[in-house]
Amino acid sequence: MNLPSIKRRWTPLRASAVMDDSLQGTLAPRSHELAATTRSARACIGAPYPKTALRQRIRFCRAQDGVGIAVATIGKGPPLLCTPHWLSHLELDARGPVWNSWLRELARERTCILYDQRGCGLSDRVVASLSFEDQVSDLETVADACGLDQFALFGLSHGGAAAIAYAAKHPERLSHLLLLGAYARGALRREATHQQREEAEILTKLIRIGWTRDNPAFRQIFSTMHIPEGTSAQQQSFSELLRGAAPAENAAAILEASQQLDVTSLARAIRAPTLVLHARGDAVVPFDEGRHLAALVPSARFLPLETRNHVVIENEPAWAELMTELRAFLGGAAHTARVQRCAGVARLSRTELQVLALLARGLHNSAIAAQLRKGEKTVRNQVSGILSKLQVSSRAEAVALARDAGIGEPSENIAPAHSRA
């Protein structure tokens, strides 16, 4: 993988974050266990998953307490690190009808980095702790193990709180923060009615009672809450995926931890550009919690989505709006390339900057030569050198980049070349 924004080797920044490509290190004994876990999860899915062209590279790192965390990368481009939703399984998510389209879109112009949280999917399932603090620490481990100096972070639903905590703790490392269906207060920390609190507690009981039963009725309530407007096939797949992603006790413990968290103060400390999106009819996280979160984050932009689905799906109108907004916020391929070319402005010499500034003001070579007291041929050669350094093919493109960089404004004072110190 040849990515300018990601270190070429998965070198840990601390001893606890060790990536193991070959599974021959401390994680080697788990290779058979992980294969068995995947086979077991596949068996939970009634119909075979469709084949996919998605190519994931799955590797493993160790958290601070030694827990093995499975990490996948898809696509090429600037890094986008995605925190796990409630329950995940890297392989099955990539093949299933709900998350497959998500991964395709997110990896279209970026390197999408995903991981299974502890207790789920291909990560270690037998763990001593599933606390919120563990989730934040594991996110730090993954970011360090991937060698990410600066990156965009996407917190979806349950994973939003960990993303908020990371953004508050490491403001210098985030270029963008995306929060979809996220919340600052868990279900038992909100100003909820007695009935709403009872409902939250009942959900964890349902998991412990009926998670592993062949009768899907107990799990269907979760698929109906997450994608009420999904097709019957999507809802069935989502229901079976939940069972394959984690044991009942882990699923219940993760849900209980999320119900008790409160990251209100951390949300107020976020400084990264932030986009908060939330479905109006969300039955998993109330719409008002999305508005509340957006109000906490300084300068955050809030975008309501016209859907009842907590997990937006490809075959609904809100999907196109969501993906358009995500690309605009993060910057598409053309925008990213332009930003990279703008960085070339910093490599120009002072003389070249003077020429570029006059170009941006609309002057021709002869006028630039007269103002800088140079020969017209010298100016022509300098313009060619500027175009080459900026990686553009026309004067018009160079002018656009100059103005983006704040060069060439009418008020700018351009000193003659011979007068510089």
C-alpha positions as CSV (number, residue, x, y, z in Angstrom):
1,M,0.0,0.0,0.0
2,N,1.6,3.2,-1.1
3,L,-0.1,6.0,0.8
4,P,1.4,9.4,1.6
5,S,-0.7,9.9,4.7
6,I,0.0,6.5,6.3
7,K,3.4,5.2,7.4
8,R,4.6,2.4,5.2
9,R,5.2,0.0,8.1
10,W,2.7,-0.6,10.8
11,T,5.2,0.5,13.4
12,P,3.9,1.0,16.9
13,L,4.3,4.3,18.7
14,R,4.3,2.4,22.0
15,A,5.1,-1.2,23.0
16,S,1.4,-2.2,23.5
17,A,0.5,-1.4,19.9
18,V,2.3,-4.1,17.9
19,M,0.9,-5.0,14.4
20,D,1.6,-8.6,13.5
21,D,1.3,-9.2,9.7
22,S,2.2,-12.8,9.7
23,L,0.4,-13.9,12.9
24,Q,3.6,-15.6,13.9
25,G,4.3,-13.4,17.0
26,T,2.3,-13.3,20.2
27,L,-1.0,-13.6,18.2
28,A,0.0,-16.7,16.4
29,P,-1.8,-19.1,18.7
30,R,-5.0,-17.4,17.9
31,S,-5.0,-18.0,14.1
32,H,-7.0,-21.2,14.4
33,E,-9.3,-19.7,16.9
34,L,-10.1,-16.8,14.6
35,A,-10.7,-19.2,11.7
36,A,-13.2,-21.1,13.8
37,T,-14.9,-17.9,14.9
38,T,-15.4,-16.9,11.3
39,R,-16.8,-20.4,10.4
40,S,-19.1,-20.2,13.4
41,A,-20.4,-16.8,12.5
42,R,-21.0,-17.8,8.9
43,A,-23.0,-20.8,10.1
44,C,-25.3,-18.3,12.0
45,I,-26.2,-16.7,8.7
46,G,-29.0,-18.6,7.1
47,A,-28.3,-17.8,3.4
48,P,-24.7,-17.6,2.1
49,Y,-23.3,-14.1,1.9
50,P,-22.9,-12.7,-1.6
51,K,-19.4,-12.7,-3.0
52,T,-17.9,-9.2,-2.9
53,A,-15.1,-7.5,-4.8
54,L,-14.0,-5.7,-1.7
55,R,-10.5,-6.6,-0.8
56,Q,-9.6,-6.1,2.9
57,R,-6.3,-6.5,4.5
58,I,-6.8,-7.8,8.0
59,R,-4.1,-7.6,10.6
60,F,-3.9,-7.6,14.4
61,C,-2.5,-5.4,17.1
62,R,-2.4,-5.8,20.9
63,A,-4.2,-3.4,23.2
64,Q,-2.5,-2.1,26.4
65,D,-3.9,-5.1,28.4
66,G,-2.8,-7.6,25.8
67,V,-6.2,-8.1,24.1
68,G,-5.9,-8.8,20.3
69,I,-7.7,-6.3,18.1
70,A,-8.4,-7.1,14.4
71,V,-7.9,-4.2,12.0
72,A,-8.8,-4.0,8.3
73,T,-7.9,-1.6,5.6
74,I,-9.8,-1.0,2.3
75,G,-9.1,1.4,-0.6
76,K,-6.5,4.0,-1.3
77,G,-6.2,7.7,-0.4
78,P,-6.1,9.8,2.8
79,P,-6.9,7.7,5.9
80,L,-10.4,7.5,7.4
81,L,-10.5,5.6,10.7
82,C,-13.9,4.3,11.6
83,T,-14.8,3.3,15.1
84,P,-16.9,0.1,15.5
85,H,-20.7,0.2,15.7
86,W,-22.4,-1.7,18.5
87,L,-21.4,-5.2,17.2
88,S,-19.2,-5.8,14.2
89,H,-17.4,-8.6,12.3
90,L,-14.9,-7.4,9.8
91,E,-15.3,-10.2,7.3
92,L,-19.1,-10.6,7.6
93,D,-19.8,-6.9,7.5
94,A,-17.8,-6.6,4.2
95,R,-19.9,-9.4,2.7
96,G,-23.4,-8.5,4.0
97,P,-26.1,-6.5,2.3
98,V,-26.1,-3.7,4.9
99,W,-22.5,-2.7,5.5
100,N,-21.0,-3.8,2.1
101,S,-22.4,-0.6,0.4
102,W,-21.1,1.5,3.2
103,L,-17.5,0.2,2.9
104,R,-17.6,0.6,-0.9
105,E,-18.5,4.2,-0.6
106,L,-16.2,5.1,2.2
107,A,-13.2,3.4,0.5
108,R,-13.9,5.0,-2.9
109,E,-11.5,7.9,-2.5
110,R,-9.9,7.1,0.9
111,T,-8.1,4.3,2.8
112,C,-10.9,3.1,5.1
113,I,-9.5,1.7,8.4
114,L,-11.9,-0.4,10.5
115,Y,-11.5,-2.7,13.5
116,D,-13.6,-5.1,15.6
117,Q,-13.8,-3.9,19.1
118,R,-12.8,-6.2,21.9
119,G,-15.3,-9.0,22.5
120,C,-16.5,-8.9,18.9
121,G,-15.8,-10.3,15.4
122,L,-12.2,-11.3,14.8
123,S,-10.9,-9.6,17.9
124,D,-10.4,-11.5,21.1
125,R,-13.8,-12.5,22.5
126,V,-12.7,-13.7,26.0
127,V,-11.7,-10.5,27.7
128,A,-11.6,-9.3,31.3
129,S,-13.2,-5.9,30.6
130,L,-15.5,-4.3,28.1
131,S,-15.7,-0.8,29.6
132,F,-15.9,2.5,27.8
133,E,-12.4,3.3,28.9
134,D,-11.2,0.2,27.2
135,Q,-12.9,1.3,24.0
136,V,-11.1,4.6,24.0
137,S,-7.8,3.0,24.8
138,D,-8.3,0.5,21.9
139,L,-9.0,3.3,19.5
140,E,-5.7,4.9,20.6
141,T,-3.9,1.6,20.0
142,V,-5.3,1.2,16.5
143,A,-4.4,4.7,15.5
144,D,-0.9,4.3,16.8
145,A,-0.4,0.9,15.3
146,C,-1.5,2.2,11.9
147,G,1.1,5.1,12.2
148,L,-1.6,7.8,11.6
149,D,-0.1,11.2,12.2
150,Q,-3.3,13.1,11.1
151,F,-6.5,11.6,9.9
152,A,-10.3,11.8,9.6
153,L,-12.2,10.0,12.3
154,F,-15.8,8.6,11.8
155,G,-17.8,7.7,14.9
156,L,-21.0,5.8,14.0
157,S,-23.7,5.2,16.6
158,H,-22.1,3.4,19.6
159,G,-18.6,4.2,18.4
160,G,-19.3,7.9,18.4
161,A,-18.6,8.3,22.1
162,A,-15.1,6.8,21.8
163,A,-14.5,9.1,18.8
164,I,-15.5,12.1,20.9
165,A,-13.2,11.1,23.7
166,Y,-10.3,10.6,21.2
167,A,-11.0,14.0,19.5
168,A,-10.9,15.8,22.8
169,K,-7.7,14.0,23.9
170,H,-5.8,14.2,20.7
171,P,-6.9,17.4,18.8
172,E,-3.6,17.7,16.9
173,R,-4.1,14.4,15.1
174,L,-7.6,14.9,13.7
175,S,-8.3,16.7,10.4
176,H,-12.1,16.0,10.5
177,L,-14.6,14.4,12.9
178,L,-17.8,12.7,11.6
179,L,-20.5,11.6,13.9
180,L,-23.6,9.7,12.7
181,G,-26.3,8.5,15.0
182,A,-24.0,9.3,17.9
183,Y,-24.7,10.6,21.4
184,A,-23.0,12.2,24.3
185,R,-25.2,10.7,27.0
186,G,-26.1,7.0,27.3
187,A,-29.7,5.9,27.6
188,L,-29.5,5.8,31.4
189,R,-27.8,9.2,31.7
190,R,-30.4,11.1,29.7
191,E,-33.4,13.0,31.0
192,A,-35.5,10.0,30.1
193,T,-38.9,8.9,31.4
194,H,-39.3,5.9,33.6
195,Q,-40.7,3.9,30.7
196,Q,-37.7,4.7,28.5
197,R,-35.3,3.6,31.3
198,E,-37.2,0.3,31.6
199,E,-37.0,-0.2,27.9
200,A,-33.2,0.3,28.0
201,E,-32.9,-2.3,30.7
202,I,-35.2,-4.7,29.0
203,L,-33.0,-4.7,25.8
204,T,-30.1,-6.1,27.7
205,K,-32.3,-8.8,29.3
206,L,-33.6,-9.8,25.8
207,I,-30.0,-10.3,24.6
208,R,-29.1,-12.6,27.6
209,I,-32.3,-14.6,27.2
210,G,-32.7,-15.1,23.4
211,W,-29.5,-14.2,21.6
212,T,-28.4,-17.8,20.7
213,R,-31.9,-19.2,20.1
214,D,-32.7,-20.5,16.6
215,N,-36.0,-18.5,16.8
216,P,-35.0,-15.1,15.6
217,A,-37.8,-13.3,17.4
218,F,-35.6,-12.0,20.2
219,R,-33.0,-10.5,17.8
220,Q,-35.5,-9.1,15.3
221,I,-36.4,-6.3,17.7
222,F,-32.8,-5.0,17.2
223,S,-32.8,-5.3,13.4
224,T,-36.3,-3.6,13.3
225,M,-35.0,-0.8,15.5
226,H,-31.8,-0.3,13.5
227,I,-33.2,-0.6,10.0
228,P,-37.1,-0.3,10.2
229,E,-37.2,0.7,6.5
230,G,-34.9,-2.1,5.3
231,T,-36.1,-5.0,3.2
232,S,-36.9,-8.2,4.9
233,A,-33.7,-9.7,3.5
234,Q,-31.7,-6.8,5.0
235,Q,-33.4,-7.1,8.4
236,Q,-32.9,-10.9,8.5
237,S,-29.2,-10.5,7.5
238,F,-28.7,-7.8,10.1
239,S,-30.3,-9.9,12.8
240,E,-28.2,-13.0,12.1
241,L,-25.0,-10.8,11.8
242,L,-25.6,-9.6,15.3
243,R,-25.6,-13.1,16.6
244,G,-22.5,-14.0,14.6
245,A,-20.6,-10.9,15.8
246,A,-20.5,-11.5,19.5
247,P,-21.6,-13.9,22.3
248,A,-24.7,-12.9,24.2
249,E,-22.9,-11.8,27.4
250,N,-20.4,-9.6,25.4
251,A,-23.3,-8.0,23.4
252,A,-25.2,-7.3,26.6
253,A,-22.1,-6.0,28.5
254,I,-21.2,-3.6,25.6
255,L,-24.7,-2.3,25.5
256,E,-24.8,-1.8,29.3
257,A,-21.5,0.2,29.1
258,S,-22.9,2.4,26.4
259,Q,-26.1,3.1,28.4
260,Q,-24.0,4.5,31.3
261,L,-21.5,6.7,29.5
262,D,-21.5,10.5,29.5
263,V,-19.0,12.4,27.3
264,T,-20.7,15.8,27.6
265,S,-17.6,17.6,28.9
266,L,-15.4,15.9,26.3
267,A,-17.7,17.0,23.5
268,R,-17.3,20.6,24.5
269,A,-13.5,20.3,24.3
270,I,-13.5,19.2,20.6
271,R,-11.6,21.5,18.2
272,A,-11.6,19.5,15.0
273,P,-14.0,20.5,12.2
274,T,-17.1,18.4,13.0
275,L,-20.1,17.2,11.1
276,V,-23.0,15.6,13.1
277,L,-25.7,13.7,11.2
278,H,-28.8,12.1,12.7
279,A,-31.9,10.4,11.4
280,R,-35.2,12.2,12.3
281,G,-37.0,8.9,13.0
282,D,-34.1,7.1,14.8
283,A,-35.5,4.5,17.2
284,V,-32.1,3.6,18.6
285,V,-30.8,7.0,19.5
286,P,-33.5,9.7,19.7
287,F,-33.1,12.6,17.3
288,D,-33.0,15.1,20.2
289,E,-29.8,13.4,21.4
290,G,-28.2,14.2,18.0
291,R,-29.2,17.8,18.3
292,H,-27.9,17.9,21.9
293,L,-24.6,16.5,20.7
294,A,-24.2,19.0,17.9
295,A,-24.9,21.9,20.3
296,L,-22.2,20.7,22.6
297,V,-19.4,20.6,20.0
298,P,-18.0,24.1,19.2
299,S,-18.8,25.1,15.6
300,A,-20.2,21.7,14.7
301,R,-22.5,21.5,11.7
302,F,-25.7,19.5,12.2
303,L,-27.5,17.8,9.4
304,P,-30.8,16.0,9.9
305,L,-31.4,13.0,7.6
306,E,-35.0,12.2,6.5
307,T,-35.1,8.5,7.4
308,R,-36.2,6.2,10.2
309,N,-33.1,4.0,9.8
310,H,-30.4,4.3,12.4
311,V,-28.1,2.6,9.9
312,V,-28.8,4.4,6.6
313,I,-29.1,1.9,3.7
314,E,-28.3,2.2,0.1
315,N,-31.8,1.8,-1.3
316,E,-33.3,4.9,0.4
317,P,-33.4,8.6,-0.5
318,A,-31.3,9.6,2.6
319,W,-28.4,7.6,1.3
320,A,-27.5,9.9,-1.6
321,E,-27.7,13.0,0.6
322,L,-25.6,11.3,3.3
323,M,-22.8,10.3,0.9
324,T,-22.8,13.6,-0.8
325,E,-22.4,15.4,2.5
326,L,-19.7,13.1,3.7
327,R,-17.7,13.6,0.5
328,A,-18.1,17.3,0.6
329,F,-17.1,17.5,4.2
330,L,-14.0,15.3,3.8
331,G,-13.1,16.5,0.4
332,G,-13.5,14.3,-2.7
333,A,-10.6,13.2,-5.0
334,A,-10.5,16.5,-6.9
335,H,-10.5,18.5,-3.7
336,T,-7.9,16.3,-2.1
337,A,-5.6,16.6,-5.2
338,R,-6.1,20.4,-5.2
339,V,-5.1,20.6,-1.5
340,Q,-2.0,18.6,-2.2
341,R,-1.1,20.9,-5.1
342,C,-1.6,23.9,-2.9
343,A,1.1,22.5,-0.7
344,G,3.4,23.2,-3.6
345,V,3.0,26.9,-3.0
346,A,5.2,26.6,0.1
347,R,8.0,25.2,-2.0
348,L,8.2,28.2,-4.3
349,S,11.1,30.7,-3.9
350,R,10.4,34.3,-2.9
351,T,11.0,35.3,-6.5
352,E,8.6,32.7,-7.8
353,L,6.0,33.8,-5.2
354,Q,6.3,37.4,-6.5
355,V,5.7,36.2,-10.1
356,L,2.7,34.0,-9.0
357,A,1.2,36.9,-7.1
358,L,1.3,39.1,-10.2
359,L,-0.1,36.3,-12.3
360,A,-3.0,36.1,-9.8
361,R,-3.6,39.8,-10.3
362,G,-4.1,39.2,-14.0
363,L,-0.8,40.6,-15.3
364,H,0.8,39.2,-18.5
365,N,4.4,38.3,-18.8
366,S,5.4,41.7,-20.2
367,A,3.7,43.6,-17.4
368,I,5.3,41.3,-14.8
369,A,8.7,41.8,-16.4
370,A,8.3,45.6,-16.3
371,Q,7.2,45.6,-12.6
372,L,9.9,43.2,-11.4
373,R,12.5,44.8,-13.8
374,K,13.4,41.5,-15.5
375,G,13.5,40.3,-19.0
376,E,10.3,38.9,-20.5
377,K,12.1,35.6,-21.3
378,T,13.2,35.3,-17.7
379,V,9.6,35.7,-16.5
380,R,8.4,33.1,-19.1
381,N,10.9,30.6,-17.8
382,Q,9.9,31.3,-14.2
383,V,6.2,30.8,-15.0
384,S,7.0,27.5,-16.5
385,G,8.9,26.5,-13.4
386,I,6.0,27.6,-11.2
387,L,3.5,25.5,-13.2
388,S,5.8,22.5,-12.8
389,K,6.2,22.9,-9.0
390,L,2.4,23.3,-8.6
391,Q,1.7,20.3,-10.8
392,V,-0.7,22.3,-13.0
393,S,-0.8,22.7,-16.8
394,S,-2.2,26.2,-17.2
395,R,-1.8,29.7,-15.9
396,A,-5.5,29.7,-14.9
397,E,-5.0,26.7,-12.6
398,A,-2.0,28.4,-11.0
399,V,-4.0,31.5,-10.4
400,A,-6.8,29.5,-8.7
401,L,-4.3,27.8,-6.4
402,A,-2.6,31.1,-5.6
403,R,-6.0,32.7,-4.6
404,D,-6.8,29.7,-2.5
405,A,-3.6,30.2,-0.7
406,G,-4.3,33.9,-0.2
407,I,-1.8,35.1,-2.8
408,G,-2.4,37.9,-5.3
409,E,-5.1,39.9,-3.5
410,P,-5.3,43.5,-4.6
411,S,-4.2,44.8,-1.3
412,E,-1.0,42.7,-1.3
413,N,2.2,44.6,-1.5
414,I,4.6,43.0,-3.9
415,A,8.2,44.3,-3.6
416,P,10.5,44.3,-6.7
417,A,12.8,41.3,-6.8
418,H,16.0,43.4,-6.5
419,S,14.8,45.0,-3.2
420,R,14.5,41.8,-1.2
421,A,16.9,41.3,1.7
